[in-house]
């Protein structure tokens, strides 16, 4: 077993837990659909986090040739998926009966976006700190957009602002995948 294989197992577990969190809670939401008032932002967050988790796992393939792994490098690599897992947990209420998902989002949006700020910072800094890659890189352009948007989303409580900015963030994620990482 290579060092990469050893580390990617743990990352895959965290990504898998995040996906499990999303799918399990989405199924609970469907089961309780008669008493759950849906909110498109919450559904969009489910799709966003799902795609972001897959992206973290997908892009990790580029690291298979790296030999110099240390504990800090591993922690930085895992910080993004850990942040996404926590966010996946925060976007769903603990009880899925008689709930308004718009109200749940409003109550938890600051925590959700603060965790997202943490995740995007560590994911962006991972390669420059660990492997000496350039921080200023076209591949990091979407991260800059997301970081700025996540900070604003954490600070500004206005629902309309969130509903306008979130689709931009989602588009930046999808664009990043298809421009820089569509093929292994």
Legacy VTK file of the C-alpha trace (Angstrom):
# vtk DataFile Version 3.0
C-alpha trace
ASCII
DATASET POLYDATA
POINTS 184 float
0.000 0.000 0.000
1.363 3.412 -0.969
1.214 6.433 1.323
-1.383 7.976 -0.983
-3.577 4.862 -0.757
-3.221 4.909 3.023
-4.330 8.556 3.268
-7.027 8.409 0.568
-8.821 5.680 2.530
-9.452 8.102 5.399
-10.477 10.880 3.025
-12.854 8.488 1.257
-14.431 7.570 4.587
-15.052 11.237 5.438
-16.431 11.957 1.957
-18.604 8.846 2.247
-19.919 9.966 5.632
-20.808 13.360 4.173
-22.635 11.771 1.250
-24.395 9.403 3.674
-25.487 12.384 5.783
-26.940 14.108 2.715
-28.699 11.060 1.292
-30.076 9.829 4.620
-31.509 13.222 5.502
-32.867 13.791 1.991
-34.690 10.446 2.325
-36.024 11.480 5.759
-37.216 14.729 4.209
-39.066 12.782 1.496
-40.568 10.421 4.082
-41.881 13.384 6.059
-42.871 15.470 3.015
-46.392 16.086 4.340
-45.087 17.925 7.411
-41.908 19.441 5.954
-42.132 22.826 4.279
-39.365 22.742 1.612
-37.019 25.571 0.722
-35.140 25.654 -2.562
-31.971 27.056 -0.923
-31.780 24.052 1.366
-32.263 21.694 -1.596
-29.610 23.644 -3.493
-27.247 23.304 -0.536
-27.743 19.526 -0.596
-26.762 19.433 -4.277
-23.870 21.875 -3.729
-22.362 19.917 -0.831
-22.835 16.617 -2.672
-20.966 17.949 -5.716
-18.279 19.603 -3.532
-17.663 16.329 -1.673
-17.304 14.478 -4.969
-14.997 17.221 -6.245
-12.721 16.912 -3.189
-12.459 13.172 -3.700
-12.096 13.455 -7.513
-9.303 16.042 -7.375
-7.366 14.015 -4.809
-6.383 11.611 -7.607
-3.851 14.237 -8.744
-1.928 13.538 -5.525
-1.224 9.865 -6.206
2.386 10.579 -7.212
3.189 12.572 -4.063
5.701 10.781 -1.844
6.316 13.404 0.850
3.291 13.091 3.138
3.377 14.352 6.711
0.742 14.807 9.390
0.091 18.504 8.614
-0.355 17.708 4.911
-2.841 14.974 5.776
-4.758 17.296 8.125
-4.951 20.020 5.485
-6.154 17.496 2.914
-8.898 16.286 5.260
-10.014 19.751 6.433
-12.100 20.459 3.319
-14.061 17.183 3.446
-14.481 17.548 7.217
-15.922 21.043 6.743
-18.262 19.737 4.060
-19.395 16.884 6.330
-20.184 19.334 9.142
-22.053 21.577 6.713
-23.998 18.561 5.422
-25.102 17.935 8.995
-26.005 21.575 9.708
-28.304 22.050 6.714
-30.810 19.510 8.059
-32.852 19.876 11.241
-32.435 17.156 13.851
-36.189 16.508 13.737
-37.678 16.236 10.271
-41.340 16.540 11.252
-43.341 19.767 11.281
-40.399 21.817 10.124
-40.028 24.814 7.839
-36.688 24.440 6.048
-36.560 28.189 5.256
-36.680 28.934 8.989
-34.113 26.216 9.695
-31.774 27.717 7.093
-32.256 31.211 8.536
-31.425 29.992 12.061
-28.337 28.065 10.942
-27.023 30.028 7.967
-24.281 31.844 9.879
-22.828 28.583 11.234
-23.176 26.912 7.835
-21.270 29.657 6.035
-18.596 30.060 8.740
-17.811 26.356 8.379
-17.819 26.819 4.586
-15.284 29.675 4.945
-13.036 27.344 6.938
-13.427 24.571 4.346
-12.633 26.762 1.329
-9.623 28.392 3.028
-8.052 25.064 3.959
-8.874 23.481 0.591
-7.319 26.454 -1.229
-4.201 26.588 0.943
-3.670 22.816 1.038
-1.523 22.480 -2.100
0.478 25.740 -1.703
1.355 24.970 1.937
1.899 21.245 1.510
3.538 21.019 -1.900
4.698 24.544 -2.745
2.142 25.059 -5.537
1.345 28.614 -6.554
-1.472 30.245 -4.593
-2.222 32.605 -7.465
-3.416 30.088 -10.024
-6.380 30.109 -12.427
-7.624 26.927 -10.726
-8.026 28.916 -7.488
-10.196 31.619 -9.103
-13.419 29.878 -8.106
-12.081 29.498 -4.564
-11.568 33.262 -4.340
-15.131 33.844 -5.558
-16.456 31.276 -3.096
-14.434 32.618 -0.178
-15.700 36.153 -0.738
-19.261 34.934 -1.152
-19.082 32.640 1.891
-17.796 35.483 4.087
-20.627 37.725 2.903
-23.180 34.947 3.386
-21.899 34.434 6.944
-22.128 38.145 7.743
-25.282 39.255 5.922
-28.556 37.833 7.211
-30.792 39.104 4.393
-32.694 36.191 2.794
-32.844 37.812 -0.654
-29.092 38.370 -0.595
-28.576 34.660 0.110
-30.985 33.703 -2.663
-29.062 35.847 -5.163
-25.507 34.948 -4.105
-25.949 31.198 -3.648
-26.623 30.452 -7.357
-23.412 32.364 -8.202
-21.467 30.198 -5.748
-23.041 27.035 -7.146
-22.142 28.138 -10.680
-18.537 28.810 -9.631
-18.240 25.267 -8.263
-19.657 23.664 -11.401
-17.538 25.893 -13.661
-14.386 24.990 -11.711
-15.088 21.288 -12.131
-15.761 21.444 -15.853
-12.974 23.898 -16.706
-10.154 22.463 -14.574
-11.061 18.964 -13.399
-13.574 17.293 -15.704
-11.138 14.515 -16.681
-8.637 12.626 -14.550
LINES 1 185
184 0 1 2 3 4 5 6 7 8 9 10 11 12 13 14 15 16 17 18 19 20 21 22 23 24 25 26 27 28 29 30 31 32 33 34 35 36 37 38 39 40 41 42 43 44 45 46 47 48 49 50 51 52 53 54 55 56 57 58 59 60 61 62 63 64 65 66 67 68 69 70 71 72 73 74 75 76 77 78 79 80 81 82 83 84 85 86 87 88 89 90 91 92 93 94 95 96 97 98 99 100 101 102 103 104 105 106 107 108 109 110 111 112 113 114 115 116 117 118 119 120 121 122 123 124 125 126 127 128 129 130 131 132 133 134 135 136 137 138 139 140 141 142 143 144 145 146 147 148 149 150 151 152 153 154 155 156 157 158 159 160 161 162 163 164 165 166 167 168 169 170 171 172 173 174 175 176 177 178 179 180 181 182 183
